[in-house]
């Protein structure tokens, strides 16, 4: 079975909907980890770490698009600095953090757009 087929099966089995709580997000990360590459697993582990440290959707939804841009820019800058100094392991760690932040930003944006559509329809 291909990775795509594995993911489609996991999503169908889970009757997947976008996570709206910390627990939902952590469970989604856990369920997907078994079918993914080590790099994607590292991003999911970082996402879980960030959720446990800062909180999930309730915390993330307080950030504006500009907040997300600044966070991602800063972490990417640190990755660039580490790579420039020859510390590729530290740079990789920052890139993984950037990927997790980008996922959180996209999810927050999607929740915001979805809630705006629901409110407009009411």
C-alpha positions in Angstrom: 0.0 0.0 0.0 1.3 3.5 -0.8 1.8 6.3 1.7 -1.2 8.1 0.1 -3.4 5.0 0.4 -2.3 4.6 4.0 -3.1 8.2 4.8 -6.5 8.0 3.1 -7.3 4.9 5.1 -6.3 6.5 8.4 -8.3 9.6 7.6 -11.4 7.6 6.6 -11.1 5.3 9.6 -10.9 8.3 11.9 -13.8 10.1 10.2 -11.4 12.9 10.2 -12.4 16.5 10.8 -10.1 19.4 11.5 -8.9 19.2 15.2 -10.6 21.8 17.4 -9.1 20.9 20.7 -5.7 20.0 22.1 -6.7 16.4 22.6 -8.1 16.1 19.1 -4.8 17.5 17.7 -2.6 15.3 19.7 -4.7 12.2 18.7 -4.5 13.1 15.0 -0.7 13.5 15.3 -0.4 10.1 17.0 -2.6 8.3 14.5 -0.7 9.7 11.5 2.8 9.2 12.8 2.9 5.4 12.0 2.5 6.0 8.2 4.8 8.9 7.7 8.5 9.6 7.0 10.9 10.3 9.8 11.0 14.0 8.9 7.2 14.3 9.0 7.2 12.4 12.3 9.6 14.9 13.7 7.3 17.7 12.6 4.4 16.0 14.3 6.4 15.4 17.5 7.3 19.1 17.5 3.7 20.1 16.9 2.8 17.9 19.9 5.5 19.6 22.0 4.2 23.0 21.0 0.6 22.1 21.9 1.7 20.8 25.3 3.8 23.9 26.0 1.6 26.6 24.6 -1.8 25.0 24.0 -3.5 24.1 20.8 -6.3 25.7 18.8 -7.6 28.0 21.6 -4.1 29.5 21.9 -3.3 29.5 18.2 -6.5 31.2 17.2 -5.5 34.3 19.2 -2.6 34.9 16.8 -3.0 37.2 13.7 -1.5 36.3 10.3 1.2 38.8 11.1 2.0 37.1 14.4 2.4 33.8 12.5 4.6 35.5 9.9 6.9 37.0 12.6 7.2 33.7 14.5 8.0 31.7 11.3 10.4 34.4 10.1 12.3 34.4 13.4 12.6 30.6 13.6 13.7 30.4 10.0 16.3 33.1 10.7 17.7 31.1 13.5 17.8 28.1 11.2 19.7 30.1 8.6 22.2 31.3 11.3 22.8 27.8 12.6 23.3 26.4 9.0 25.7 29.3 8.2 27.7 28.4 11.3 27.9 24.7 10.1 25.6 23.4 12.8 23.2 21.5 10.5 21.7 19.5 13.4 20.6 22.7 15.1 19.4 24.2 11.8 17.3 21.1 11.1 15.7 21.4 14.5 14.7 25.0 13.7 13.4 23.9 10.3 11.2 21.3 12.0 9.9 24.0 14.3 9.2 26.2 11.3 7.2 23.4 9.7 5.2 22.8 12.9 4.5 26.6 13.2 3.4 26.7 9.6 0.9 23.9 10.2 -0.5 25.6 13.2 -0.8 28.9 11.3 -2.6 27.2 8.4 -4.9 25.4 10.8 -5.8 28.6 12.6 -6.4 30.3 9.3 -8.7 27.5 8.2 -10.6 27.5 11.5 -11.0 31.3 11.2 -12.3 31.1 7.6 -14.6 28.3 8.5 -16.1 30.1 11.5 -16.6 33.2 9.4 -18.5 31.2 6.8 -20.7 29.6 9.4 -21.4 32.9 11.1 -22.2 34.5 7.7 -24.6 31.7 6.9 -26.6 32.1 10.2 
